[in-house]
């Protein structure tokens, strides 16, 4: 089967640093931080006081009040970002075979806020009194389903649930689906809205989250003083098309996706392999898939969560794959600005990677202060920089040992 080229033609995002993809990317370029005290609930009796919340989002600017009430927050984020991606891409469904258009959108936890609310209601009023919309609003795949309904896309619609790797898996799976001829157009990405007492309590009890009260010292990837990640929320949606389809409608092209790798550590429920070999294999697969030599890669958007095991393991993985070239490329973590958006992380970071290629700009790892000998690569400390980059990777590593890596190429026409 002929392998078709796949390009990115539309972007949409709602993040802790912006309510659109463009606004979020400008904030990345400026090194803005989205970490702040929690306001979505009162965390007074909890150890974790900070999160990376989406700020100023009003679903009624995108949907009617009735529609918004029947969508979980994670679905609202995804559906709004998908609308932006379609508008950004100048996509007109009247000109396309909608049976060859699909949706792959991940969520790691889905509507956990709805579960918490309806559980309280059931205990108080009786279980038969919970909302009839509880199940369809709360299930993880509903963001993908809602996007398909709004867009009229009748091809494959699915939701990979692979924890923190989900957004990357969604983009990678959509890339392959188009490349191998099963679709011409895909909306893909990830969404999450899990800033709730139960979710934060669960991550806190497993000692995954930073308990810092200083927003500048909480999400600090690769810093020797890192103590856990900061939970974030939001969504990132990409419009992918076959190159032929994009050129036929004279679409604007941001970047090309050329490779994808996905592996499993098969090691531990939450901890990555200490040597990072699972992540290394995913990166190597992406390079092989794209027929690109390691020395051609200029930038890696790291998973970079700000946990000791992840950051050290990912650094080791990059050294395994790139050898001496690991010290020549740049590898930064935009989670220093957005926090960890869980199932949305890989999708938002794919957007940032595509924009880094388009604009020739490498994002910083902000708030970096104390070097760690185990993380001794060029992590672009504190200040982003202009650079002519042609190939870039975006990595995601999730609980359960899920590893995903996407390889992008600068679009040069």
C-alpha positions in Angstrom: 0.0 0.0 0.0 1.3 3.5 -0.9 2.3 5.6 2.1 0.8 9.0 1.7 2.3 12.2 3.2 0.3 13.7 6.1 0.3 17.4 7.0 -1.2 19.6 9.7 -3.6 22.2 8.4 -5.5 23.4 11.4 -4.9 23.9 15.1 -7.1 24.5 18.1 -6.2 24.6 21.8 -7.5 25.6 25.2 -4.7 25.6 27.7 -3.7 27.1 31.1 -1.8 29.8 29.2 -4.3 30.6 26.4 -7.8 30.1 25.1 -6.7 29.5 21.5 -3.8 27.7 19.9 -2.4 31.1 18.8 -2.7 32.7 22.2 -1.1 29.6 23.9 1.8 29.6 21.5 2.4 33.3 22.0 2.5 32.6 25.8 5.0 29.8 25.2 7.2 32.2 23.2 7.0 34.7 26.1 7.8 32.0 28.7 4.5 32.6 30.6 3.6 30.2 33.5 0.0 28.9 33.9 0.6 27.5 37.4 -1.3 29.3 40.2 -3.3 28.6 43.3 -6.3 26.3 42.8 -9.7 28.1 42.4 -12.0 25.4 41.0 -12.5 24.1 44.5 -11.3 24.9 48.0 -8.1 22.9 48.6 -7.6 24.3 52.1 -7.3 20.9 53.8 -5.1 19.4 51.1 -1.4 19.1 50.6 -1.4 20.3 47.0 -2.4 23.9 46.6 -1.3 24.7 43.0 -2.6 23.6 39.6 -2.5 24.8 36.0 -6.1 25.7 35.5 -7.7 27.0 32.3 -8.6 30.6 33.0 -11.5 32.6 31.7 -13.2 29.8 29.6 -16.9 30.5 29.0 -18.5 27.5 27.2 -21.4 29.7 26.2 -19.2 31.6 23.8 -19.0 28.4 21.8 -22.2 26.6 22.6 -25.8 27.3 23.6 -26.5 27.1 27.3 -28.5 23.9 26.8 -25.6 22.3 24.8 -23.0 23.4 27.4 -25.1 21.9 30.3 -25.0 18.5 28.5 -21.2 18.4 28.1 -18.6 17.7 30.7 -15.8 20.3 31.0 -13.4 18.0 29.2 -15.8 17.7 26.3 -16.4 21.4 26.2 -12.7 22.0 25.9 -12.3 19.4 23.1 -15.3 20.5 21.1 -14.3 24.2 21.3 -10.7 23.4 20.3 -12.0 21.3 17.4 -14.2 24.1 16.1 -11.1 26.4 16.2 -9.0 23.8 14.3 -11.6 23.5 11.6 -12.0 27.3 11.3 -8.2 27.8 11.4 -7.8 25.2 8.6 -10.5 26.9 6.5 -12.2 23.5 6.3 -15.5 23.3 4.5 -17.3 20.0 4.9 -19.4 20.5 1.8 -16.3 20.0 -0.3 -15.2 16.7 1.3 -16.4 13.1 1.5 -17.3 13.0 5.2 -17.2 9.2 5.1 -13.4 9.6 4.7 -13.1 12.0 7.7 -12.6 10.7 11.2 -11.9 11.6 14.8 -9.4 10.3 17.3 -9.4 12.2 20.6 -8.0 10.9 23.9 -8.9 11.6 27.5 -7.1 9.9 30.4 -9.8 10.4 33.0 -12.8 11.8 31.2 -15.6 13.2 33.3 -14.3 12.5 36.8 -15.9 15.8 38.0 -19.3 14.6 36.9 -18.7 11.3 38.7 -17.9 13.1 41.9 -20.9 15.4 41.7 -23.4 12.6 40.8 -22.0 10.3 43.5 -22.7 12.9 46.1 -26.2 13.4 44.7 -26.8 9.7 44.7 -25.8 9.3 48.3 -28.0 12.2 49.4 -31.1 11.6 47.3 -30.9 8.0 46.2 -29.1 6.4 43.3 -32.1 6.4 41.0 -32.0 10.2 41.1 -28.7 10.7 39.4 -28.7 12.6 36.2 -29.8 10.7 33.0 -26.9 12.5 31.4 -24.3 11.2 33.9 -23.1 8.3 31.7 -23.1 10.0 28.3 -21.5 13.1 29.8 -18.9 11.3 31.8 -17.5 8.5 29.5 -14.0 9.2 28.1 -15.0 8.8 24.4 -17.7 11.4 24.5 -15.3 14.2 23.5 -14.5 12.4 20.3 -18.1 11.6 19.7 -19.2 15.2 20.2 -16.6 16.4 17.8 -17.7 13.9 15.2 -21.4 15.0 15.7 -20.5 18.7 15.3 -18.2 18.2 12.3 -20.4 15.6 10.6 -17.3 13.3 10.3 -18.6 9.7 9.6 -15.3 7.8 9.4 -13.7 6.1 12.3 -14.2 7.8 15.7 -12.3 6.5 18.7 -10.6 7.4 22.0 -7.3 5.9 23.0 -7.1 5.9 26.8 -3.3 5.6 27.5 -2.9 8.0 30.4 -0.3 10.7 29.8 0.5 9.2 26.3 -3.1 9.4 25.1 -2.8 12.7 23.1 0.3 11.5 21.3 -1.2 8.2 20.5 -4.3 9.9 19.1 -2.2 12.1 16.8 0.0 9.2 15.8 -2.9 6.8 15.1 -4.6 9.5 13.0 -1.4 10.1 11.1 -1.2 6.4 10.3 -4.9 6.2 9.4 -4.4 8.9 6.7 -1.0 7.7 5.6 -2.2 4.2 5.0 -5.2 5.3 2.9 -8.1 4.8 5.3 -9.1 8.4 5.5 -8.3 11.8 4.0 -9.0 14.0 7.0 -8.8 13.5 10.7 -9.4 15.6 13.8 -7.2 14.3 16.5 -5.8 15.2 19.9 -6.6 15.0 23.6 -8.6 16.7 26.4 -8.6 16.6 30.1 -10.5 18.4 33.0 -9.4 16.4 36.1 -8.7 19.2 38.6 -11.0 17.8 41.2 -10.5 16.9 44.9 -10.6 13.2 44.2 -8.2 13.3 41.3 -5.7 15.6 43.0 -6.1 13.6 46.2 -5.3 10.4 44.3 -2.2 11.7 42.6 -1.1 13.3 45.9 -1.4 10.0 47.9 0.9 8.3 45.3 3.4 11.1 45.8 3.3 12.2 42.1 2.5 15.9 42.6 4.6 18.8 43.7 3.5 20.2 47.0 5.3 23.5 46.5 3.3 26.6 47.2 5.6 28.7 44.9 4.3 28.7 41.3 7.9 29.4 40.1 9.3 26.3 41.9 6.5 23.7 41.3 6.7 22.6 37.7 10.4 22.6 37.2 11.4 19.8 34.7 15.1 18.7 34.8 15.8 20.8 37.8 17.6 19.0 40.7 15.0 20.4 43.1 12.0 19.0 41.2 9.5 17.2 43.5 6.6 16.1 41.3 4.4 17.4 38.5 1.7 20.1 38.6 -1.7 19.0 37.2 -3.1 20.9 34.3 -6.2 20.9 32.2 -7.3 21.8 28.7 -7.4 20.4 25.1 -5.4 20.3 21.9 -6.9 19.4 18.6 -5.1 19.1 15.2 -6.6 18.9 11.8 -4.6 16.4 9.7 -5.0 15.8 6.0 -3.3 13.9 3.2 -1.0 16.2 1.4 -2.9 15.6 -1.8 -6.2 16.6 -0.1 -4.6 19.7 1.5 -3.0 20.9 -1.7 -6.2 20.4 -3.7 -8.1 22.8 -1.4 -5.1 25.2 -1.1 -4.9 24.7 2.6 -2.3 26.5 4.8 0.2 23.9 6.1 1.9 24.2 9.5 4.2 21.1 9.4 4.4 17.6 8.2 4.2 14.5 10.4 6.6 11.9 9.1 7.0 9.3 11.8 5.4 7.7 14.9 6.6 5.2 17.5 4.6 3.5 20.3 5.9 1.0 22.8 5.2 -0.3 26.3 7.7 -0.7 29.1 5.8 -3.8 30.4 7.5 -3.0 33.8 5.4 -1.2 36.4 2.0 0.4 37.0 3.4 3.9 37.4 7.2 4.0 37.3 9.1 4.1 33.9 12.0 1.8 33.2 14.9 3.5 35.0 17.1 3.3 31.9 14.4 4.8 29.7 14.7 2.0 27.2 10.9 1.9 26.5 10.9 5.6 25.6 14.1 5.1 23.6 12.5 2.4 21.5 9.5 4.7 20.8 11.8 7.5 19.6 13.9 5.0 17.5 10.7 3.7 15.9 9.5 7.2 15.0 12.8 7.9 13.3 12.8 4.6 11.4 9.1 5.2 10.5 10.1 8.5 8.9 13.3 7.3 7.4 15.2 10.0 9.3 18.7 9.7 10.8 19.1 10.7 14.5 21.6 13.4 13.6 18.8 15.3 11.6 16.7 16.0 14.7 17.2 19.5 16.0 14.7 19.7 18.8 12.7 17.4 21.2 9.7 18.6 23.1 10.2 16.3 26.1 7.6 14.6 28.2 9.5 16.4 31.0 7.0 16.1 33.8 9.2 17.4 36.7 9.4 14.0 38.5 12.7 12.6 39.3 12.2 9.2 37.6 10.7 10.6 34.4 13.2 13.4 33.7 16.2 11.2 34.4 14.9 8.3 32.4 13.9 10.4 29.4 17.4 12.0 29.4 18.9 8.6 29.4 16.6 7.5 26.6 17.7 10.4 24.4 21.3 9.6 25.0 20.6 6.0 24.0 19.0 7.0 20.7 21.1 9.9 19.7 24.5 9.2 21.2 26.9 12.2 20.9 24.2 14.1 19.0 22.1 14.2 22.2 24.4 17.0 23.3 23.9 18.9 20.1 20.1 19.0 19.9 17.8 21.0 22.2 15.3 19.4 24.5 12.9 21.5 26.5 9.7 20.9 28.5 6.7 23.2 27.9 5.1 21.5 31.0 7.1 24.1 32.9 4.5 26.5 31.6 1.3 24.4 31.1 1.7 21.9 33.9 0.9 18.3 33.0 -2.3 18.2 31.1 -2.5 14.4 31.3 -4.5 13.0 28.3 -4.3 16.4 26.5 -0.5 16.9 27.1 0.8 15.1 24.0 -1.7 16.9 21.7 -0.9 20.3 23.0 2.8 19.6 22.8 2.4 18.4 19.2 0.9 21.8 18.5 3.8 23.5 20.1 6.3 21.4 18.2 4.6 22.1 14.9 4.7 25.8 15.7 8.3 25.6 16.8 9.2 24.3 13.3 7.0 26.8 11.5 8.3 29.8 13.4 11.9 28.7 13.9 11.7 29.1 17.6 12.6 26.6 20.4 10.6 27.0 23.6 12.3 27.3 27.0 12.1 25.2 30.1 11.2 28.1 32.4 12.0 28.5 36.1 15.2 26.3 35.8 17.6 27.0 38.6 19.6 24.0 39.9 21.4 21.7 37.5 21.0 17.9 37.9 23.9 15.8 36.6 21.4 13.2 35.5 19.7 15.7 33.2 22.7 17.3 31.5 21.4 18.0 28.0 20.5 21.4 26.6 17.1 21.9 28.1 16.9 25.5 26.9 16.9 27.0 30.3 14.6 30.0 31.1 14.8 31.7 27.7 13.5 30.4 24.3 15.6 31.0 21.2 15.4 31.4 17.5 16.7 28.4 15.5 16.3 26.9 12.1 14.9 23.5 12.9 13.9 21.0 10.3 13.0 17.9 12.3 11.6 17.7 15.8 10.3 15.0 18.1 7.5 15.2 20.7 7.6 12.5 23.4 4.9 11.3 25.8 5.3 8.6 28.5 2.3 7.4 30.5 1.3 5.4 33.5 1.1 1.7 32.6 4.4 2.0 30.7 2.9 3.6 27.5 5.4 5.5 25.4 4.7 7.5 22.3 6.9 9.7 20.0 5.9 11.8 17.0 8.4 13.0 14.4 7.6 16.3 12.6 9.3 17.9 9.6 9.3 21.6 8.8 7.0 22.4 5.9 9.0 24.1 3.1 6.5 23.9 0.3 
